[in-house]
Amino acid sequence: MAASALIILGLGLIHLFYTFSGTRLTPRSAALLTSMMEISPVLTKETTMWKAWVGFNASHSAGAILFGLIYLYFAVSESALLFRSPYLLLVGLAMLAGLVVLGKLYWFSVPFIGICIATACYVASVIMSRL
C-alpha cells in the first residue's frame, strides 16, 4: 500500500513541477501556445485556454499528491484502520481504476505504466491483508 501511494505521490509531484517549470507541458507549436493564451473557452471569457490548461494540470497534480499523502499516512500509521475499512479500500481502488482508464485513453506510456504498477501494488496489499 505504501509503495502504491508513493508512486502516485511521486507522479503528482513530478507533474506539478512540470506544470510550473520548463516547457514539457507546453505545445510544440508556438502558434498553438499563442492561441491558447488569447482564446477563451465557450464556457466563460474570464480565463484563457492556457490559464485553464495550467489550472487543470495543477489541480490534477494536487489530486494525485493528496491521494498519495493520505494513503501513505494510512498505510504507515493507521494500516489496521485502512485495511478494515471497505469504504477507504473501495475509494482508493476506484480512484486508481479511474486513473488507469484515463491513462490508457488520454495519456502517454510513463504515467500509464506507473499507475498500473501502483494499482497492482494496491490490489496486492489488499489481498495480502486478507491472508
N, CA and C atoms as an extended XYZ file, in Angstrom:
393
Properties=species:S:1:pos:R:3:atomname:S:1:resname:S:1:resid:I:1 pbc="F F F"
N         0.832       -1.192        0.000 N   MET     1
C         0.000        0.000        0.000 CA  MET     1
C         0.876        1.254        0.000 C   MET     1
N         1.926        1.231        0.795 N   ALA     2
C         2.829        2.388        0.834 CA  ALA     2
C         3.497        2.590       -0.523 C   ALA     2
N         3.883        1.507       -1.171 N   ALA     3
C         4.504        1.620       -2.495 CA  ALA     3
C         3.523        2.238       -3.489 C   ALA     3
N         2.282        1.800       -3.454 N   SER     4
C         1.254        2.353       -4.325 CA  SER     4
C         1.110        3.852       -4.101 C   SER     4
N         0.993        4.239       -2.845 N   ALA     5
C         0.832        5.657       -2.500 CA  ALA     5
C         2.053        6.474       -2.922 C   ALA     5
N         3.237        5.919       -2.715 N   LEU     6
C         4.459        6.644       -3.081 CA  LEU     6
C         4.566        6.854       -4.589 C   LEU     6
N         4.145        5.871       -5.369 N   ILE     7
C         4.174        6.015       -6.828 CA  ILE     7
C         3.255        7.149       -7.268 C   ILE     7
N         2.032        7.155       -6.750 N   ILE     8
C         1.082        8.204       -7.137 CA  ILE     8
C         1.551        9.565       -6.631 C   ILE     8
N         2.063        9.614       -5.414 N   LEU     9
C         2.606       10.854       -4.867 CA  LEU     9
C         3.746       11.362       -5.747 C   LEU     9
N         4.643       10.477       -6.124 N   GLY    10
C         5.763       10.867       -6.971 CA  GLY    10
C         5.313       11.381       -8.333 C   GLY    10
N         4.357       10.674       -8.940 N   LEU    11
C         3.834       11.132      -10.227 CA  LEU    11
C         3.178       12.509      -10.091 C   LEU    11
N         2.438       12.716       -9.010 N   GLY    12
C         1.797       14.014       -8.787 CA  GLY    12
C         2.799       15.135       -8.595 C   GLY    12
N         3.860       14.859       -7.826 N   LEU    13
C         4.882       15.886       -7.593 CA  LEU    13
C         5.645       16.222       -8.873 C   LEU    13
N         5.973       15.206       -9.650 N   ILE    14
C         6.666       15.444      -10.923 CA  ILE    14
C         5.771       16.256      -11.863 C   ILE    14
N         4.503       15.876      -11.916 N   HIS    15
C         3.562       16.590      -12.790 CA  HIS    15
C         3.418       18.044      -12.361 C   HIS    15
N         3.355       18.302      -11.060 N   LEU    16
C         3.250       19.676      -10.563 CA  LEU    16
C         4.502       20.469      -10.937 C   LEU    16
N         5.657       19.850      -10.778 N   PHE    17
C         6.911       20.507      -11.155 CA  PHE    17
C         6.898       20.843      -12.650 C   PHE    17
N         6.511       19.894      -13.488 N   TYR    18
C         6.464       20.138      -14.931 CA  TYR    18
C         5.421       21.184      -15.309 C   TYR    18
N         4.363       21.293      -14.519 N   THR    19
C         3.328       22.287      -14.810 CA  THR    19
C         3.876       23.703      -14.720 C   THR    19
N         4.758       23.936      -13.733 N   PHE    20
C         5.240       25.300      -13.497 CA  PHE    20
C         6.706       25.511      -13.868 C   PHE    20
N         7.390       24.491      -14.350 N   SER    21
C         8.804       24.612      -14.691 CA  SER    21
C         9.062       24.073      -16.091 C   SER    21
N         9.760       24.833      -16.871 N   GLY    22
C        10.168       24.361      -18.182 CA  GLY    22
C         9.041       24.342      -19.192 C   GLY    22
N         9.262       23.564      -20.246 N   THR    23
C         8.321       23.556      -21.370 CA  THR    23
C         7.745       22.173      -21.650 C   THR    23
N         7.889       21.245      -20.733 N   ARG    24
C         7.443       19.870      -21.000 CA  ARG    24
C         5.940       19.751      -21.214 C   ARG    24
N         5.160       20.647      -20.647 N   LEU    25
C         3.702       20.583      -20.813 CA  LEU    25
C         3.174       21.714      -21.687 C   LEU    25
N         4.063       22.317      -22.468 N   THR    26
C         3.614       23.338      -23.412 CA  THR    26
C         3.497       22.704      -24.798 C   THR    26
N         2.655       23.278      -25.648 N   PRO    27
C         2.538       22.748      -27.008 CA  PRO    27
C         3.850       22.911      -27.776 C   PRO    27
N         4.120       22.001      -28.685 N   ARG    28
C         5.301       22.112      -29.553 CA  ARG    28
C         5.139       23.265      -30.535 C   ARG    28
N         3.911       23.606      -30.837 N   SER    29
C         3.622       24.668      -31.795 CA  SER    29
C         3.516       26.017      -31.079 C   SER    29
N         4.367       26.951      -31.468 N   ALA    30
C         4.305       28.293      -30.892 CA  ALA    30
C         2.969       28.966      -31.219 C   ALA    30
N         2.442       28.690      -32.410 N   ALA    31
C         1.158       29.278      -32.810 CA  ALA    31
C         0.022       28.776      -31.912 C   ALA    31
N         0.071       27.495      -31.589 N   LEU    32
C        -0.959       26.955      -30.701 CA  LEU    32
C        -0.850       27.573      -29.320 C   LEU    32
N         0.353       27.704      -28.797 N   LEU    33
C         0.549       28.327      -27.488 CA  LEU    33
C         0.004       29.751      -27.491 C   LEU    33
N         0.304       30.508      -28.533 N   THR    34
C        -0.212       31.869      -28.647 CA  THR    34
C        -1.736       31.870      -28.664 C   THR    34
N        -2.320       30.970      -29.438 N   SER    35
C        -3.784       30.878      -29.490 CA  SER    35
C        -4.366       30.524      -28.125 C   SER    35
N        -3.741       29.579      -27.442 N   MET    36
C        -4.239       29.186      -26.120 CA  MET    36
C        -4.189       30.354      -25.141 C   MET    36
N        -3.182       31.211      -25.286 N   MET    37
C        -3.042       32.366      -24.389 CA  MET    37
C        -4.030       33.481      -24.719 C   MET    37
N        -4.608       33.448      -25.921 N   GLU    38
C        -5.513       34.518      -26.360 CA  GLU    38
C        -6.980       34.121      -26.365 C   GLU    38
N        -7.268       32.826      -26.530 N   ILE    39
C        -8.649       32.384      -26.743 CA  ILE    39
C        -9.263       31.856      -25.455 C   ILE    39
N       -10.511       32.230      -25.228 N   SER    40
C       -11.263       31.770      -24.072 CA  SER    40
C       -12.111       30.564      -24.452 C   SER    40
N       -12.418       29.712      -23.478 N   PRO    41
C       -13.352       28.618      -23.764 CA  PRO    41
C       -14.766       29.167      -23.918 C   PRO    41
N       -15.640       28.382      -24.521 N   VAL    42
C       -17.034       28.787      -24.709 CA  VAL    42
C       -17.699       29.049      -23.355 C   VAL    42
N       -17.309       28.305      -22.352 N   LEU    43
C       -17.923       28.400      -21.026 CA  LEU    43
C       -17.843       29.797      -20.428 C   LEU    43
N       -16.692       30.473      -20.575 N   THR    44
C       -16.503       31.778      -19.947 CA  THR    44
C       -15.397       32.555      -20.654 C   THR    44
N       -15.502       33.874      -20.573 N   LYS    45
C       -14.433       34.733      -21.090 CA  LYS    45
C       -13.513       35.187      -19.960 C   LYS    45
N       -13.730       34.657      -18.759 N   GLU    46
C       -12.938       35.063      -17.603 CA  GLU    46
C       -11.566       34.406      -17.541 C   GLU    46
N       -11.301       33.498      -18.450 N   THR    47
C        -9.996       32.843      -18.477 CA  THR    47
C        -9.618       32.574      -19.929 C   THR    47
N        -8.422       32.092      -20.116 N   THR    48
C        -7.977       31.667      -21.448 CA  THR    48
C        -7.775       30.159      -21.413 C   THR    48
N        -7.657       29.585      -22.580 N   MET    49
C        -7.388       28.139      -22.634 CA  MET    49
C        -6.048       27.830      -21.964 C   MET    49
N        -5.089       28.735      -22.063 N   TRP    50
C        -3.793       28.494      -21.436 CA  TRP    50
C        -3.919       28.483      -19.913 C   TRP    50
N        -4.612       29.486      -19.360 N   LYS    51
C        -4.784       29.520      -17.903 CA  LYS    51
C        -5.567       28.295      -17.434 C   LYS    51
N        -6.580       27.903      -18.195 N   ALA    52
C        -7.339       26.701      -17.837 CA  ALA    52
C        -6.436       25.469      -17.899 C   ALA    52
N        -5.596       25.377      -18.919 N   TRP    53
C        -4.653       24.261      -19.075 CA  TRP    53
C        -3.726       24.161      -17.867 C   TRP    53
N        -3.147       25.292      -17.474 N   VAL    54
C        -2.250       25.293      -16.318 CA  VAL    54
C        -3.024       24.925      -15.057 C   VAL    54
N        -4.197       25.495      -14.886 N   GLY    55
C        -5.010       25.195      -13.709 CA  GLY    55
C        -5.430       23.741      -13.637 C   GLY    55
N        -5.838       23.180      -14.771 N   PHE    56
C        -6.232       21.765      -14.794 CA  PHE    56
C        -5.039       20.874      -14.464 C   PHE    56
N        -3.879       21.195      -15.013 N   ASN    57
C        -2.688       20.398      -14.716 CA  ASN    57
C        -2.308       20.501      -13.242 C   ASN    57
N        -2.379       21.710      -12.678 N   ALA    58
C        -2.038       21.883      -11.265 CA  ALA    58
C        -3.033       21.161      -10.357 C   ALA    58
N        -4.328       21.265      -10.662 N   SER    59
C        -5.320       20.587       -9.819 CA  SER    59
C        -5.238       19.078       -9.990 C   SER    59
N        -4.913       18.614      -11.182 N   HIS    60
C        -4.694       17.185      -11.417 CA  HIS    60
C        -3.536       16.695      -10.539 C   HIS    60
N        -2.480       17.467      -10.501 N   SER    61
C        -1.334       17.120       -9.651 CA  SER    61
C        -1.735       17.104       -8.177 C   SER    61
N        -2.507       18.102       -7.773 N   ALA    62
C        -2.929       18.196       -6.371 CA  ALA    62
C        -3.730       16.964       -5.957 C   ALA    62
N        -4.575       16.471       -6.842 N   GLY    63
C        -5.350       15.268       -6.535 CA  GLY    63
C        -4.458       14.054       -6.327 C   GLY    63
N        -3.473       13.893       -7.189 N   ALA    64
C        -2.541       12.764       -7.051 CA  ALA    64
C        -1.714       12.904       -5.771 C   ALA    64
N        -1.278       14.111       -5.487 N   ILE    65
C        -0.497       14.349       -4.264 CA  ILE    65
C        -1.347       14.056       -3.037 C   ILE    65
N        -2.578       14.538       -3.029 N   LEU    66
C        -3.471       14.282       -1.893 CA  LEU    66
C        -3.704       12.790       -1.704 C   LEU    66
N        -4.007       12.078       -2.794 N   PHE    67
C        -4.197       10.636       -2.705 CA  PHE    67
C        -2.952        9.980       -2.115 C   PHE    67
N        -1.784       10.322       -2.659 N   GLY    68
C        -0.544        9.728       -2.187 CA  GLY    68
C        -0.288        9.999       -0.715 C   GLY    68
N        -0.483       11.233       -0.291 N   LEU    69
C        -0.235       11.579        1.119 CA  LEU    69
C        -1.211       10.879        2.063 C   LEU    69
N        -2.478       10.845        1.697 N   ILE    70
C        -3.481       10.228        2.574 CA  ILE    70
C        -3.266        8.721        2.671 C   ILE    70
N        -3.102        8.058        1.529 N   TYR    71
C        -2.946        6.603        1.580 CA  TYR    71
C        -1.580        6.191        2.121 C   TYR    71
N        -0.571        7.024        1.951 N   LEU    72
C         0.720        6.746        2.590 CA  LEU    72
C         0.588        6.857        4.108 C   LEU    72
N        -0.096        7.886        4.571 N   TYR    73
C        -0.322        8.039        6.009 CA  TYR    73
C        -1.062        6.824        6.569 C   TYR    73
N        -2.150        6.450        5.934 N   PHE    74
C        -2.903        5.292        6.415 CA  PHE    74
C        -2.065        4.021        6.368 C   PHE    74
N        -1.308        3.818        5.309 N   ALA    75
C        -0.500        2.601        5.184 CA  ALA    75
C         0.555        2.515        6.271 C   ALA    75
N         1.130        3.647        6.634 N   VAL    76
C         2.223        3.648        7.613 CA  VAL    76
C         1.713        3.771        9.044 C   VAL    76
N         0.746        4.656        9.266 N   SER    77
C         0.328        4.972       10.641 CA  SER    77
C        -0.990        4.353       11.082 C   SER    77
N        -1.863        4.060       10.158 N   GLU    78
C        -3.203        3.568       10.500 CA  GLU    78
C        -3.588        2.384        9.621 C   GLU    78
N        -2.659        1.466        9.428 N   SER    79
C        -2.920        0.369        8.484 CA  SER    79
C        -4.072       -0.526        8.943 C   SER    79
N        -4.211       -0.738       10.239 N   ALA    80
C        -5.321       -1.574       10.712 CA  ALA    80
C        -6.660       -0.939       10.338 C   ALA    80
N        -6.770        0.355       10.538 N   LEU    81
C        -7.997        1.063       10.174 CA  LEU    81
C        -8.226        0.999        8.658 C   LEU    81
N        -7.188        1.254        7.888 N   LEU    82
C        -7.307        1.242        6.432 CA  LEU    82
C        -7.780       -0.111        5.929 C   LEU    82
N        -7.135       -1.179        6.362 N   PHE    83
C        -7.452       -2.498        5.824 CA  PHE    83
C        -8.743       -3.093        6.392 C   PHE    83
N        -9.296       -2.483        7.441 N   ARG    84
C       -10.604       -2.908        7.959 CA  ARG    84
C       -11.742       -2.075        7.387 C   ARG    84
N       -11.418       -1.057        6.607 N   SER    85
C       -12.443       -0.149        6.103 CA  SER    85
C       -12.753       -0.430        4.635 C   SER    85
N       -13.872       -1.112        4.365 N   PRO    86
C       -14.248       -1.325        2.962 CA  PRO    86
C       -14.396       -0.001        2.206 C   PRO    86
N       -14.872        1.026        2.898 N   TYR    87
C       -15.061        2.334        2.275 CA  TYR    87
C       -13.731        2.894        1.772 C   TYR    87
N       -12.728        2.964        2.638 N   LEU    88
C       -11.432        3.507        2.237 CA  LEU    88
C       -10.790        2.666        1.137 C   LEU    88
N       -10.907        1.359        1.252 N   LEU    89
C       -10.315        0.485        0.243 CA  LEU    89
C       -11.002        0.641       -1.111 C   LEU    89
N       -12.325        0.750       -1.108 N   LEU    90
C       -13.056        0.924       -2.372 CA  LEU    90
C       -12.824        2.303       -2.994 C   LEU    90
N       -12.766        3.333       -2.155 N   VAL    91
C       -12.499        4.674       -2.679 CA  VAL    91
C       -11.113        4.724       -3.328 C   VAL    91
N       -10.127        4.163       -2.654 N   GLY    92
C        -8.778        4.138       -3.213 CA  GLY    92
C        -8.707        3.354       -4.508 C   GLY    92
N        -9.355        2.197       -4.523 N   LEU    93
C        -9.353        1.377       -5.732 CA  LEU    93
C       -10.092        2.077       -6.872 C   LEU    93
N       -11.201        2.720       -6.562 N   ALA    94
C       -11.955        3.450       -7.586 CA  ALA    94
C       -11.116        4.584       -8.172 C   ALA    94
N       -10.398        5.289       -7.320 N   MET    95
C        -9.530        6.370       -7.795 CA  MET    95
C        -8.461        5.825       -8.732 C   MET    95
N        -7.793        4.766       -8.303 N   LEU    96
C        -6.735        4.188       -9.133 CA  LEU    96
C        -7.290        3.611      -10.429 C   LEU    96
N        -8.428        2.949      -10.359 N   ALA    97
C        -9.037        2.394      -11.570 CA  ALA    97
C        -9.403        3.515      -12.545 C   ALA    97
N        -9.923        4.597      -12.019 N   GLY    98
C       -10.233        5.748      -12.868 CA  GLY    98
C        -8.990        6.307      -13.530 C   GLY    98
N        -7.895        6.378      -12.778 N   LEU    99
C        -6.639        6.864      -13.354 CA  LEU    99
C        -6.101        5.910      -14.417 C   LEU    99
N        -6.278        4.605      -14.201 N   VAL   100
C        -5.847        3.630      -15.215 CA  VAL   100
C        -6.608        3.870      -16.520 C   VAL   100
N        -7.912        4.047      -16.425 N   VAL   101
C        -8.724        4.277      -17.628 CA  VAL   101
C        -8.302        5.580      -18.312 C   VAL   101
N        -8.177        6.654      -17.536 N   LEU   102
C        -7.751        7.926      -18.117 CA  LEU   102
C        -6.364        7.802      -18.742 C   LEU   102
N        -5.467        7.111      -18.043 N   GLY   103
C        -4.114        6.931      -18.558 CA  GLY   103
C        -4.099        6.194      -19.877 C   GLY   103
N        -4.902        5.155      -19.985 N   LYS   104
C        -4.968        4.369      -21.220 CA  LYS   104
C        -5.561        5.185      -22.362 C   LYS   104
N        -6.612        5.935      -22.060 N   LEU   105
C        -7.317        6.674      -23.108 CA  LEU   105
C        -6.646        7.981      -23.525 C   LEU   105
N        -6.000        8.666      -22.573 N   TYR   106
C        -5.599       10.046      -22.855 CA  TYR   106
C        -4.134       10.385      -22.605 C   TYR   106
N        -3.396        9.558      -21.881 N   TRP   107
C        -2.039        9.943      -21.519 CA  TRP   107
C        -1.018        9.138      -22.311 C   TRP   107
N         0.235        9.252      -21.918 N   PHE   108
C         1.297        8.517      -22.599 CA  PHE   108
C         1.798        7.395      -21.689 C   PHE   108
N         2.751        6.622      -22.157 N   SER   109
C         3.102        5.352      -21.508 CA  SER   109
C         3.671        5.476      -20.094 C   SER   109
N         4.492        6.467      -19.815 N   VAL   110
C         5.148        6.532      -18.496 CA  VAL   110
C         4.147        6.661      -17.350 C   VAL   110
N         3.243        7.662      -17.374 N   PRO   111
C         2.286        7.712      -16.264 CA  PRO   111
C         1.342        6.510      -16.264 C   PRO   111
N         0.967        6.029      -17.439 N   PHE   112
C         0.073        4.873      -17.505 CA  PHE   112
C         0.716        3.657      -16.848 C   PHE   112
N         1.959        3.378      -17.168 N   ILE   113
C         2.659        2.238      -16.559 CA  ILE   113
C         2.809        2.450      -15.055 C   ILE   113
N         3.166        3.662      -14.644 N   GLY   114
C         3.299        3.952      -13.217 CA  GLY   114
C         2.003        3.723      -12.459 C   GLY   114
N         0.894        4.167      -13.041 N   ILE   115
C        -0.412        3.988      -12.394 CA  ILE   115
C        -0.798        2.514      -12.366 C   ILE   115
N        -0.493        1.788      -13.425 N   CYS   116
C        -0.771        0.341      -13.435 CA  CYS   116
C         0.032       -0.367      -12.344 C   CYS   116
N         1.287       -0.001      -12.177 N   ILE   117
C         2.111       -0.599      -11.117 CA  ILE   117
C         1.547       -0.231       -9.747 C   ILE   117
N         1.171        1.039       -9.574 N   ALA   118
C         0.587        1.472       -8.299 CA  ALA   118
C        -0.697        0.710       -8.002 C   ALA   118
N        -1.514        0.490       -9.017 N   THR   119
C        -2.768       -0.249       -8.837 CA  THR   119
C        -2.490       -1.705       -8.476 C   THR   119
N        -1.518       -2.302       -9.136 N   ALA   120
C        -1.145       -3.684       -8.817 CA  ALA   120
C        -0.637       -3.789       -7.383 C   ALA   120
N         0.168       -2.836       -6.944 N   CYS   121
C         0.649       -2.821       -5.553 CA  CYS   121
C        -0.515       -2.679       -4.579 C   CYS   121
N        -1.447       -1.806       -4.923 N   TYR   122
C        -2.624       -1.572       -4.085 CA  TYR   122
C        -3.425       -2.861       -3.928 C   TYR   122
N        -3.755       -3.488       -5.052 N   VAL   123
C        -4.537       -4.721       -5.032 CA  VAL   123
C        -3.783       -5.824       -4.279 C   VAL   123
N        -2.486       -5.944       -4.520 N   ALA   124
C        -1.681       -6.940       -3.828 CA  ALA   124
C        -1.692       -6.715       -2.319 C   ALA   124
N        -1.631       -5.462       -1.893 N   SER   125
C        -1.638       -5.179       -0.448 CA  SER   125
C        -2.970       -5.558        0.178 C   SER   125
N        -4.068       -5.324       -0.551 N   VAL   126
C        -5.386       -5.690       -0.035 CA  VAL   126
C        -5.488       -7.226        0.052 C   VAL   126
N        -5.035       -7.911       -0.971 N   ILE   127
C        -5.061       -9.386       -0.953 CA  ILE   127
C        -4.212       -9.920        0.191 C   ILE   127
N        -3.004       -9.378        0.322 N   MET   128
C        -2.108       -9.852        1.392 CA  MET   128
C        -2.676       -9.570        2.780 C   MET   128
N        -3.446       -8.494        2.924 N   SER   129
C        -4.034       -8.180        4.228 CA  SER   129
C        -5.133       -9.177        4.604 C   SER   129
N        -5.665       -9.874        3.614 N   ARG   130
C        -6.738      -10.835        3.854 CA  ARG   130
C        -6.208      -12.238        4.147 C   ARG   130
N        -4.931      -12.473        3.919 N   LEU   131
C        -4.348      -13.812        4.147 CA  LEU   131
C        -4.062      -14.059        5.614 C   LEU   131
